[in-house]
Amino acid sequence: MIGGFSGKILRINLTAGEITTLDSQKYLDQGFLGGNGLGTAVVWDLLKDFSIDGLDVKNIITIMPGGLAGTLVPGAGRTEVTNFSTAGFPTMDAKTMYCNPWYSRSNVGGKVATMIKLAGWDGIVIEGRASNPCWINIVNDKVTLEDAGPKGHNLWGLDTWATQEAVWQIVAANQKYGGWLKLASGDDYTTQRPAVLCIGPAGETLSRFAALVHEGGGGAGDGGAGSVFGSKRLKAISVLGSGSVTVADPKALMETRKWHWANYSYDVDNPGLPSDASVAGKGRQTTAQAPGIRPGYNSGSFLGQPLRYSSCSMCFAPCKNRYQDGVYNDMFCSDSWGTAETPRVAQQIASDMHKFGFNTRIIKRTSTFVRALQSMGLMGVGKKIDSGKLQLENFGSFGWAHSLFQTISDRKEQIGNDLAEGPIRFAAKIGRLAEELATGDSLAFPQQGNLNSEAHQTFCGGEWAYGSLIQAKDINEHDFFWNYKAAAAYSTYGFGGLKGPITAEQFANHVSDCMAPYQGDPFMLDYGEGETGIYSVHKAKQIAWHRHWSRFFKQTLGLCDWQYPYWFNSNASDLKGNSPEVEVRYLNAVTGLNMNIEQGMEIGRKIFNMDRAILTLQGRHRDLEKFSAFMYTAKAPRTVPDLFTVYKDKQWQWWGTKEFSTPGNWGPTGKSNMDPAGVEEWKTHFYKVEGWDTKTGWPTRATLDGLKLGYVADKLYSAGKLGTA
Amino acid sequence: MADVQGKKPEEKTNGKGMSRRTFIGTGAGLVVGGVAGGLIGSKMVSGPEAPSLPKAPASFTDIGGQTALRTLVTSMPPSAAYLVHDSTKCAFCQTCMMACSLAHEGKENISLSRIQIDANALGRYPNDLVMNVCRQCVTPVCVEKCPVGACQIDTANGNVRVIDQAKCIGCQTCISACPHLPHRTIWDSVAKKATKCDLCLNTPFWGEKGGPGGKQACVELCPMNAIKLVPQTPPQSEKAGYEVNLRSANYEGLVSKSNTTVWWQSTPAK
């Protein structure tokens, strides 16, 4: 057996009440080493028809720990969740505008992955729908379906925090935490609480942006995973493991971790900001790379409160906090509530949001959309959009937000029922979707209704925007983002006494040298709109590299994109980080597979192509891969993560938001806009780089055969969707 | 809360004009044979530069009474080193537990870890987490109670309290005898034997020398520097001694820049 794996996947059919196992060896042998790769390969095998709705009883949700989870590898504690989306995004066909349940993914940190591994499983697959509310209790190899209804443990109706605490007590039976618990699985003991992944009221009532919540602020929200649980009448999965995870080379793993920490991590006892002169030069730059990232990432907002820095399993860059009153425990930047009376109220709202079990990014966008409609005089009691009992006064108060959460999760009133369908469907129902996507005024969803995480993350022409366009979802990957932020801070401001700069040319050369198998092409990092820029084959290669890297190293092995890849290190004499060396060392120490970076990238390409085949069978086509109309206007986001590299006038330059926004500097019309024709050029380049049909964007047999995915090509052929060019 | 770094701005005195830190510094060799809790109260006793003593007898189960206890004490040399920790600093990354099992057993297993972190993610700081290490007790009841001498003092290696797996018969006497919650002797449900912290004397899956003069996997890999090996014998009372302040001044500055109170000084030790 490959190190790090048990060879078993837990398969639960809720309709039949069957608990069985799948042999994971055949998937591992093909390179599907956990996480997204394993989940997608299993879905491909188990689900014959991909034209299902996210709430369909046939939808499968997979919960797969990253392949390196459950070991000492730092930042590898993530669990991938895959399902056909209930959130969905509309096509651009105005006549048939509908929300397509694109095959989606999300992930969650905390302790879920480690516990699944320690319980002896490579992952969990959930099928079917229970007849009554239930939850799944996993204690090592003892797995039971439990009653979550009023005649059972009465979990249905509880918020996510109360659910977890109730499950902890149920699993402990009459024993108390603080000592060793004797487990139901036999002669096994632990001092740990189970890891619980659960839904709140929002998931129970099938809000299309409900999340799976874990601990205080962890969650897998994209794709409406919480509503998939709700549709299956599944309240929670609890996992408690006391077993072992094998490691192929324990000494190599220990040595790599020591080397990594000693040379590339922060010094916890000198954890000040790199820009803080009082500590400059003493500490190492954080592994999370950004100048503002340090233990307790959010502590800056709440100075004065004693707090604990908090980590996901095995991570040495704790980016969360735990507080004296438990409010805002383990929450994060994306949990920050934008408009609140005070920072304290913002914390309370964020906690409330997690208790209801919402996808934080979408509920926040929903709130601003509601606020905009109110401001425009369109929403209110007795108005065109009747707000019912929704509290619209005192915007920014806890009561305003709580009323929104309650109304949506109740679905009792028309406004709540409509909003629970998600902002895109809601906007369509009230007749404003086309206008909103054209103007980007109140609902700036840039990729065909895809969520605009943050303006700077969907900078037009950036890898985030293009990646999300291709994946039919917000990719939410911070790798380039953090490395650029770190280099920009170094170049512009200096880290305390460590003055930059690293030149744009040095940065582009170094990073591109790390991007096997496309290494040696610095123009992949050209964010300008010249010949080598964002419409060129160079940009197509960057996006291809990014998709492949993410699919394997981030989403299959489970490496956190706040730590990997690590290209820029301000404290090294050559300013270089440790990627891709560090990823490969960890991979081989745990698995014993003796792989190199190119082999990992090739598996990433394989997973990406299987994923693409599923999207193709769902109806994905070149014609659908267009940005929303506002992205081609001056409304398009041009805020960048501090600085990007641009090649212009035959020289490399650092460009910030100012340069990108200055009329005449950028864009085909000199208005800093994206060019629709340029995007089409880029798509053709990208499909060619991937070996896909340039007319349709569908994978070809030659490409799939080369990846040993001939069976995937067969299915596409049968469906009449195999690329030919 | 004890302060093994000596960085605490305010040092409490022992009533004789001697600070605790001073006492530690000058106390070496003062006391050998202090007994848990009742005999020495909250005083720090010295680390042993103690002479090597005869190996502990196989069992002390027949010993009782004060006189006998003193005899026992003098024949059970204290460990040359102790693990102490700062629970307020721990980020609950679980690294220490995984490092422990990997170094000793060659596999990742929290339940086989000799250090156990009990945390509640929904709890309230600082009472949301407790670190539990083997205390290398001055009076090791596990050693005292073991009927076959498997749980013993390794006099050749700094008097570390260890369990000889070859001798262990799996009776779990050491587990039930450990007075601490959770018990610091560990049950290996696969091997059907007990094990315990040996300060990494026997870590075949790690390329480092352990023991009192060496390195410990949990200390070496803890990213928060929340575990430390010290030569001083901590107070043996149940709720104090091993819980110490390991935070630096820089750490203090980041945590609460706008709060001039050094808040953890008033944090009660667990």
Interface residues (C-beta under 8 A of the other chain):
Chain A: G70 T71 L72 P74 G110 K111 T114 K117 L118 W161 Q164 E165 Y177 G178 G179 W180 G186 D187 D188 Y189 T190 T191 Q192 R193 E215 G216 G241 S242 G243 S244 V245 T246 V247 P250 K251 L253 M254 E255 R257 K258 W261 S265 V268 D269 N270 P271 G272 S278 V279 K282 R294 P295 G296 S299 L303 G304 Q305 P306 L307 R308 Y309 S310 S311 C312 S313 M314 C315 F316 A317 P318 R322 Y323 Q324 D325 G326 N329 D330
Chain B: T88 K89 C90 A91 F92 C93 Q94 T95 M98 A99 S101 L102 A103 E105 G106 K107 E108 N109 I110 S111 L112 Q116 I117 D118 A119 N120 A121 L122 G123 R124 Y125 P126 D128 L129 V130 N132 L181 P182 H183 W187 S189 F205 W206 G207 A217 E220 L221 P223 M224 N225 R247 S248 N250 Y251 G253 L254 V255 S256 K257 S258 N259 W263 W264
